Amino acid sequence: MDAADQSGLLDRHLAFVEALRGAGLSVSLAEDIDSLAALGAVRWGERAMVRDAFAATMVKKQAQRTTFDALFDVYFPAMVGDGAAAAAASDQAGEGAVRDNATALVDFRDRLAEALEAAQLDDAELRRIAAEMVGVFGAMPGRGPGLSSWSAYTALQRVAPQELVDKLVAGLMGEGVDEEDARRQANRRVGSFTAMVEEDARRRIAEEKGPDHVADVAIRPSIDKLAFMAARRTDLDEMRKEIFPLARRLATRLAKEQHSWHARTAPLDFRRTVRASIATGGVPITTHHRPKRPHRTDLVVLCDVSGSVANFAQFTLLFVFALREVFQSMRAFTFIDHVHEVTGHFRPGADPVDVLSDLAAATSHAALWGRTNYGRAFTKFEENHLDALTPKTTLLILGDARSNYSDLHEDALRRLTGSVKRTFWLNPEHEHNWGTGDSAAPAYGEIVRMIECRNLTQLGEFVHDLAW
């Protein structure tokens, strides 16, 4: 490898590390150096080994692996070609050039179905088909400045591989697989192929506009940094899996910190300290303290479960529920324009999927007319559930504060906050959007401390501070 190649590879490596940091992975300088050392111990001809060496030194949590793999594929693609050159050729051919037709589409779908139905999936063949699919059905020649010539969305809409699931299920059942398992396998195969299509589109765009452009606009952040309100169904599944491990890590951290703090601040136990000093000739080197009863918070959660913030509300409730042992007691209420208690859904040992399903089903009880109305929710909570609040309670409000221009009833919120020890409001919108449109965040923010909480990382940080 000559000096120019080495310089180009180093630049690519540095850009890759910066892209990882931009996507939410905290790669330190030491880990960056470790990755280079690891690369010196593997064979560069084996791409999977190079990727795993990078991952072993840079990825701290499994939840970050999807983002890491997507960025690795952009900066170190498995294939090259058909990006910028193919886009230029398409432009020269003219916008009227035929890229695909009905006959080509039928033939392609037949070949795709055959590849997906194979008893042993051939990943190399599927990647080749994915590349062909983007090249033929995802090409968008003649687009204006700043717009890409390739679109995975267009290719997927045109071919609609999801429509092949029923055909795959029938084929698998014909091989003796039961229907539930067959549908699960079919969805997994189609999902894997869809990811290959998206990967190839990113590869082409990276060749056309550079990998940094793709990293900035096309790569989703790691699951713990992904905004609740931008999450797709597959993202929500990953978040659900991450909730309880995150809660367990936080609970362990809290227990250690509180034990250490109590040990430092508890009253001195004079007799035990003097007895211990006998071993050091009467010098009290080690002090002993009386056990201090730990403080735990009484928590009441009031959350908006309207469509725009439902995912945020459900995951925040589930996360707080997973940490229930940190709190003295917990009661939870949901609302849209009516208030409904859901404490009973958070049963010890309950499966997270069942809890989320129960919360979703209970949404109808939180709506009278179906239009979010924070002012009415506060007044109804004051009328019907004021007994939930005591001077020792922490009141936690969840929602985007968008109240459809209705009466805000700030006076009711002031009375609620005045009856408890402290009140916080978690808002899943970016702070830049507070006060735009029908957002009442500035008005409510004058009464309650409003905190931006858009992802799992911010949620974990807040609950840590709340438990203290």
Summary of the structure (lengths in Angstrom):
residues: 468
radius of gyration: 28.0
end to end distance: 55.9
largest distance: 96.3
contacts: 1415
relative contact order: 0.08
helix: 61%
strand: 9%
